[in-house]
Amino acid sequence: HYFIQSNLSTDTMGSSREDGGKRLPNLATVLLLYAMSGRLVAGYDRCNLIDDCDQCLSLYSECAWCSDEEWAHPPCFVSGAWYLKNASCNKLSDYKSTVTVTTNSELTDENQVTPTVFSINLRAKETVSQVIKVRPAAGYPIDSYYLMDFSYSMQDDLKNLRLLAGNLTEEFRRVSENFTVGFGTFIDKNISPFSFMDAKYLKNPCYTDDIDVFTGKRLSCPPSYSFRNEMSLKESLEEFTATLDNLEVSSNIDQPEGGFEALLQVAACSETIGFRKKSRKIVVYASDAGFHIAGDGKLAGLVSPNDEECALNGAGYYTRAEKQDYPTIEQVNQKLIRKNIIPIFAVETDFKNLYKKLSNQMSQMSQVGILSQDSSNIVTLVKE
């Protein structure tokens, strides 16, 4: 029985109370006595070790509490446990989580989620599940922004980039007539050791002493920069194609590029870029190299952390690249999440594993594909 004769002293038995000439020792003592008397203890559960009602109901979701004075079992127990032997408790405290659906509408183009309103009464340490059905509306607006690596090593990939952009845009047109397209380019911080600092290289990062035998001129390219918004999101595919065709690559020193700094700016400057509030927002990030992250900027003496703020001037250039460090992966990830932007990474084969690991760290629906001549795999990723 739960009540023990009072000839057991409190010094050896722990805390107890008087109750009609009998003492009520704590549960650890009861279990010990059960063990000493040869009675079965192994089946008793962890709830029995709790002697406080609040803790009983909050520590474990399976525990219940009985406040009956004549209750002949541990006050904290698992409902329906074998050792209760069908005992009935009049003052039972046992709460179960519930899910109440208030509004459960049919899925339509106007109503894309069901149920739309439901409430959960959740007990501590207990889990519940609720199925939420989602169906994208036909013709839902799409905003597609292309963020392209324009360092000199991408010279050979420019044709693939233009083909990729064209193929994706045609695919978007099949999914929805309501879509916009835009793009930006990135290279790296225009500061040593990431870019050339000699005067002749600042003006022409592709400078060489060799003369082209066909043109009679030295190789030339525009000055380097971190990120530039070339064209904000618009419905004009013709303007997009014309702007992309007229751009030239530039050059820098090291292989990792400043793409993550550019990606953060795309998210931070979402209004300038032209993302609409109600649209599916996709950024296609194309590169043939890795990326700089927080800490790399210290090589150039940039100790101020990235402030995550939009800092584009009237010409679309990022203006704080030479004033603060690169962003962390988590900074970029959280900014993309807050802006509901899905990144698609189109990269060279050598860097696929790097971007796969990156994608796995990001909580958004990011995907990674190989930048190839026909770009069909990237189109498939975006379509899915």
C-alpha positions as CSV (number, residue, x, y, z in Angstrom):
1,H,0.0,0.0,0.0
2,Y,1.0,3.7,-0.4
3,F,0.6,4.4,3.3
4,I,3.4,3.1,5.5
5,Q,3.2,2.5,9.3
6,S,4.7,5.4,11.3
7,N,7.4,3.4,13.0
8,L,9.7,4.4,10.2
9,S,11.6,7.5,11.2
10,T,11.7,10.7,9.1
11,D,15.5,10.8,9.4
12,T,15.8,7.6,7.4
13,M,12.7,7.9,5.3
14,G,12.9,11.5,4.1
15,S,10.0,14.0,4.2
16,S,6.7,12.7,5.6
17,R,3.4,13.8,7.1
18,E,1.1,12.7,9.8
19,D,-2.2,11.2,8.6
20,G,-4.3,9.3,11.2
21,G,-1.3,7.8,12.9
22,K,0.4,6.9,9.6
23,R,3.2,8.6,7.8
24,L,3.4,9.3,4.1
25,P,7.0,9.1,3.0
26,N,8.3,10.5,-0.3
27,L,8.0,8.5,-3.5
28,A,11.7,7.5,-3.6
29,T,11.2,5.9,-0.2
30,V,8.0,4.1,-1.4
31,L,9.8,2.6,-4.4
32,L,12.7,1.6,-2.2
33,L,10.3,-0.2,0.2
34,Y,8.6,-1.9,-2.8
35,A,12.0,-3.1,-3.9
36,M,12.9,-4.3,-0.4
37,S,9.6,-6.1,0.0
38,G,10.1,-8.0,-3.3
39,R,7.1,-6.3,-4.9
40,L,7.3,-5.4,-8.7
41,V,8.9,-2.0,-9.3
42,A,10.3,-2.2,-12.8
43,G,6.9,-1.4,-14.4
44,Y,6.5,1.9,-12.5
45,D,6.9,5.0,-14.7
46,R,8.8,8.3,-14.4
47,C,5.7,10.2,-13.5
48,N,5.7,8.4,-10.1
49,L,8.8,10.3,-9.1
50,I,7.1,13.7,-9.2
51,D,5.4,15.0,-6.0
52,D,4.2,18.4,-7.3
53,C,1.0,18.9,-9.4
54,D,2.4,21.7,-11.6
55,Q,5.6,19.7,-12.4
56,C,3.6,16.6,-12.9
57,L,1.5,18.2,-15.7
58,S,4.4,20.2,-17.3
59,L,7.5,17.9,-17.2
60,Y,6.0,15.0,-19.2
61,S,3.0,15.0,-21.5
62,E,1.8,11.5,-20.4
63,C,1.5,12.3,-16.7
64,A,-1.8,12.9,-14.8
65,W,-2.4,14.1,-11.2
66,C,-5.0,12.8,-8.7
67,S,-5.9,15.0,-5.7
68,D,-8.2,12.5,-4.0
69,E,-7.3,12.2,-0.3
70,E,-8.1,8.4,-0.4
71,W,-6.1,7.8,-3.6
72,A,-4.0,4.7,-2.9
73,H,-1.5,5.2,-5.6
74,P,1.3,7.8,-6.4
75,P,-0.5,11.1,-7.1
76,C,1.4,11.6,-10.4
77,F,0.9,8.7,-12.8
78,V,0.3,7.7,-16.4
79,S,-3.5,7.5,-17.1
80,G,-4.5,3.9,-17.5
81,A,-1.3,2.5,-16.2
82,W,-1.4,-1.2,-15.2
83,Y,-0.6,-0.6,-11.6
84,L,-3.8,1.5,-11.1
85,K,-5.9,-1.6,-11.5
86,N,-8.9,0.4,-12.9
87,A,-8.9,2.7,-9.9
88,S,-11.1,5.8,-10.3
89,C,-10.0,9.3,-9.4
90,N,-12.7,12.0,-8.7
91,K,-10.3,14.9,-8.7
92,L,-8.3,14.2,-11.9
93,S,-6.0,16.7,-13.6
94,D,-5.1,15.5,-17.1
95,Y,-4.9,17.8,-20.1
96,K,-4.6,16.7,-23.8
97,S,-3.6,18.9,-26.7
98,T,-6.4,19.7,-29.2
99,V,-6.6,21.2,-32.7
100,T,-9.7,23.1,-33.7
101,V,-10.3,24.0,-37.3
102,T,-12.4,27.1,-37.6
103,T,-12.3,27.7,-41.4
104,N,-11.7,24.9,-43.8
105,S,-12.3,26.1,-47.4
106,E,-11.9,24.3,-50.7
107,L,-8.7,25.0,-52.7
108,T,-9.2,27.4,-55.5
109,D,-7.2,30.0,-57.4
110,E,-8.3,32.6,-54.9
111,N,-7.9,30.4,-51.9
112,Q,-4.6,28.6,-52.1
113,V,-4.3,27.3,-48.5
114,T,-6.7,25.2,-46.4
115,P,-7.5,25.2,-43.6
116,T,-7.1,29.0,-43.4
117,V,-8.0,29.4,-39.7
118,F,-7.3,26.9,-36.9
119,S,-6.3,27.0,-33.3
120,I,-4.1,24.7,-31.2
121,N,-4.4,24.2,-27.5
122,L,-1.0,22.6,-26.8
123,R,0.1,20.9,-23.6
124,A,3.8,21.3,-22.6
125,K,6.1,18.6,-24.1
126,E,3.3,17.3,-26.3
127,T,3.3,17.3,-30.1
128,V,0.3,17.6,-32.4
129,S,0.0,17.6,-36.2
130,Q,-2.3,19.4,-38.6
131,V,-2.3,18.8,-42.4
132,I,-2.2,22.1,-44.4
133,K,-2.9,21.7,-48.1
134,V,-1.4,24.2,-50.5
135,R,-2.1,24.7,-54.2
136,P,-0.4,27.4,-56.2
137,A,-2.8,29.5,-58.2
138,A,-2.7,29.3,-62.0
139,G,-1.0,32.3,-63.4
140,Y,0.4,33.4,-60.1
141,P,2.9,36.3,-60.6
142,I,6.6,35.4,-61.0
143,D,9.5,37.8,-60.4
144,S,12.8,36.3,-61.8
145,Y,16.0,38.1,-61.1
146,Y,19.3,36.9,-62.6
147,L,22.5,37.5,-60.5
148,M,25.5,36.9,-62.7
149,D,29.2,36.6,-62.0
150,F,30.9,39.0,-64.4
151,S,34.5,38.3,-63.5
152,Y,36.8,37.6,-66.4
153,S,36.8,33.9,-65.9
154,M,33.1,33.9,-66.9
155,Q,33.9,35.3,-70.4
156,D,33.5,31.8,-71.9
157,D,30.2,31.3,-70.0
158,L,28.5,34.5,-71.2
159,K,26.8,32.7,-74.1
160,N,25.5,30.0,-71.6
161,L,24.3,32.7,-69.3
162,R,22.3,34.5,-72.0
163,L,20.9,31.1,-73.2
164,L,19.9,30.2,-69.6
165,A,18.2,33.5,-69.1
166,G,16.3,33.2,-72.3
167,N,15.2,29.6,-71.7
168,L,14.1,30.3,-68.1
169,T,12.1,33.3,-69.2
170,E,10.3,31.2,-71.8
171,E,9.5,28.6,-69.1
172,F,8.2,31.3,-66.8
173,R,5.9,32.5,-69.7
174,R,4.4,29.0,-69.9
175,V,3.7,29.0,-66.2
176,S,2.3,32.5,-65.9
177,E,1.7,35.4,-68.3
178,N,2.2,37.7,-65.3
179,F,6.0,37.7,-64.8
180,T,8.8,40.2,-64.7
181,V,12.5,39.8,-65.4
182,G,15.6,41.7,-64.3
183,F,19.3,41.1,-63.5
184,G,22.4,42.3,-61.8
185,T,26.1,41.5,-62.0
186,F,28.8,41.1,-59.4
187,I,32.6,40.8,-59.3
188,D,34.3,41.6,-56.0
189,K,35.4,44.4,-53.6
190,N,37.5,46.9,-55.5
191,I,40.2,47.0,-52.9
192,S,43.5,45.1,-52.3
193,P,43.9,42.1,-52.0
194,F,40.7,41.3,-53.9
195,S,41.3,43.6,-56.9
196,F,44.2,45.3,-58.7
197,M,45.2,48.7,-57.2
198,D,47.8,49.9,-59.7
199,A,46.5,53.0,-61.5
200,K,46.5,51.3,-64.9
201,Y,44.6,48.3,-63.5
202,L,42.1,50.4,-61.7
203,K,41.1,51.9,-65.0
204,N,41.5,48.7,-67.0
205,P,41.6,45.6,-64.8
206,C,42.3,43.5,-67.9
207,Y,45.4,45.5,-68.9
208,T,48.2,43.6,-70.6
209,D,51.3,44.6,-72.5
210,D,50.3,42.3,-75.4
211,I,48.7,43.9,-78.4
212,D,45.9,42.1,-80.2
213,V,47.1,41.3,-83.7
214,F,43.6,41.7,-85.2
215,T,42.5,44.9,-83.5
216,G,45.9,46.5,-82.8
217,K,44.7,47.3,-79.3
218,R,45.4,46.0,-75.8
219,L,42.8,43.9,-74.0
220,S,40.4,46.2,-72.2
221,C,37.5,45.8,-69.7
222,P,35.6,48.2,-67.5
223,P,36.7,48.9,-63.8
224,S,35.8,46.3,-61.2
225,Y,32.9,46.6,-58.7
226,S,31.2,44.6,-56.0
227,F,27.6,44.6,-57.3
228,R,25.5,46.5,-59.8
229,N,21.8,46.3,-60.4
230,E,21.8,46.4,-64.2
231,M,18.0,46.2,-64.8
232,S,15.2,46.3,-62.2
233,L,12.4,43.8,-62.7
234,K,10.3,44.6,-65.7
235,E,7.9,42.9,-68.1
236,S,10.0,43.8,-71.2
237,L,12.0,40.7,-72.3
238,E,13.4,42.7,-75.3
239,E,15.0,45.3,-72.9
240,F,16.3,42.5,-70.8
241,T,18.0,40.8,-73.8
242,A,19.4,44.0,-75.2
243,T,20.9,45.1,-71.8
244,L,22.5,41.7,-71.2
245,D,24.0,41.6,-74.7
246,N,25.7,45.0,-74.3
247,L,27.5,44.2,-71.0
248,E,31.2,43.4,-70.7
249,V,33.0,41.3,-68.0
250,S,35.7,42.8,-65.8
251,S,38.5,41.3,-63.7
252,N,39.8,40.9,-60.2
253,I,42.6,39.0,-58.4
254,D,41.5,36.1,-56.3
255,Q,39.1,33.3,-57.2
256,P,36.3,33.6,-54.6
257,E,34.0,36.3,-55.7
258,G,31.7,38.8,-53.9
259,G,28.5,37.0,-54.9
260,F,27.1,36.7,-51.4
261,E,27.5,40.4,-50.8
262,A,25.5,41.0,-54.0
263,L,22.9,38.4,-53.1
264,L,22.3,40.2,-49.8
265,Q,21.9,43.5,-51.6
266,V,19.3,41.9,-53.9
267,A,17.2,40.9,-50.9
268,A,17.9,44.1,-48.9
269,C,17.0,46.3,-51.9
270,S,13.9,44.3,-52.8
271,E,11.8,47.5,-53.5
272,T,14.5,49.0,-55.7
273,I,15.0,45.7,-57.5
274,G,11.2,45.7,-58.1
275,F,10.0,42.5,-56.3
276,R,6.2,42.6,-55.8
277,K,4.5,41.9,-52.5
278,K,2.4,39.1,-54.0
279,S,4.6,37.1,-56.3
280,R,6.9,34.1,-56.4
281,K,10.3,35.6,-56.1
282,I,13.2,33.7,-57.7
283,V,16.9,34.7,-57.9
284,V,19.1,32.7,-60.3
285,Y,22.7,33.0,-59.0
286,A,25.2,32.1,-61.7
287,S,29.0,31.7,-61.1
288,D,32.1,29.7,-61.9
289,A,33.7,30.2,-58.5
290,G,33.3,30.2,-54.7
291,F,32.3,33.1,-52.6
292,H,33.7,35.3,-49.9
293,I,32.1,35.3,-46.4
294,A,32.4,37.3,-43.2
295,G,36.0,37.5,-42.0
296,D,37.6,37.6,-45.4
297,G,37.2,41.4,-45.5
298,K,39.7,41.7,-42.6
299,L,42.4,40.9,-45.2
300,A,41.7,44.4,-46.6
301,G,41.3,46.0,-43.1
302,L,37.5,45.9,-43.2
303,V,36.6,45.1,-39.6
304,S,33.0,46.5,-39.5
305,P,30.4,43.8,-39.9
306,N,28.0,43.9,-42.8
307,D,25.0,46.0,-41.8
308,E,22.6,44.2,-44.1
309,E,21.2,47.6,-45.3
310,C,20.4,48.5,-48.9
311,A,23.1,50.8,-50.2
312,L,22.7,51.3,-53.9
313,N,23.4,54.6,-55.6
314,G,21.5,56.0,-58.6
315,A,23.6,54.0,-61.1
316,G,22.8,50.8,-59.2
317,Y,26.3,50.3,-57.7
318,Y,26.7,49.0,-54.1
319,T,28.4,51.8,-52.2
320,R,29.6,50.1,-49.0
321,A,31.7,47.3,-50.4
322,E,35.0,49.0,-49.5
323,K,33.7,50.1,-46.0
324,Q,32.6,46.9,-44.4
325,D,33.1,43.1,-44.3
326,Y,31.3,40.5,-46.3
327,P,28.1,39.1,-44.8
328,T,27.8,35.7,-43.0
329,I,25.9,32.8,-44.6
330,E,23.2,33.2,-41.9
331,Q,22.8,36.9,-42.6
332,V,22.1,36.2,-46.3
333,N,19.9,33.2,-45.5
334,Q,17.7,35.1,-43.0
335,K,17.4,38.1,-45.3
336,L,16.2,35.8,-48.1
337,I,13.7,34.2,-45.8
338,R,12.3,37.5,-44.6
339,K,11.9,38.6,-48.2
340,N,10.5,35.3,-49.4
341,I,13.1,34.9,-52.1
342,I,14.1,31.5,-53.4
343,P,17.7,31.2,-54.6
344,I,18.7,28.9,-57.5
345,F,22.5,28.3,-57.8
346,A,23.7,27.7,-61.4
347,V,27.4,26.8,-61.0
348,E,30.3,25.1,-62.7
349,T,30.8,21.4,-62.0
350,D,33.9,22.0,-59.8
351,F,31.9,24.0,-57.3
352,K,28.7,21.9,-57.3
353,N,29.6,20.2,-53.9
354,L,30.4,23.6,-52.3
355,Y,27.0,25.0,-53.3
356,K,25.2,21.8,-52.3
357,K,26.6,22.2,-48.8
358,L,25.6,25.8,-48.8
359,S,22.1,24.9,-50.0
360,N,21.7,22.3,-47.3
361,Q,22.4,25.0,-44.7
362,M,19.8,27.4,-46.0
363,S,16.3,26.9,-44.8
364,Q,14.7,28.2,-48.0
365,M,13.9,26.0,-51.0
366,S,17.3,26.6,-52.6
367,Q,18.5,24.4,-55.4
368,V,21.8,23.8,-57.2
369,G,22.4,22.9,-60.8
370,I,25.2,22.8,-63.3
371,L,25.8,25.7,-65.7
372,S,25.9,24.0,-69.1
373,Q,25.5,24.7,-72.8
374,D,21.8,23.9,-73.0
375,S,21.0,24.8,-69.3
376,S,18.2,22.3,-69.4
377,N,18.9,21.1,-65.8
378,I,18.6,24.6,-64.4
379,V,15.3,25.1,-66.2
380,T,14.0,21.8,-64.7
381,L,15.1,22.9,-61.2
382,V,13.3,26.2,-61.5
383,K,10.2,24.6,-63.0
384,E,10.0,22.1,-60.1
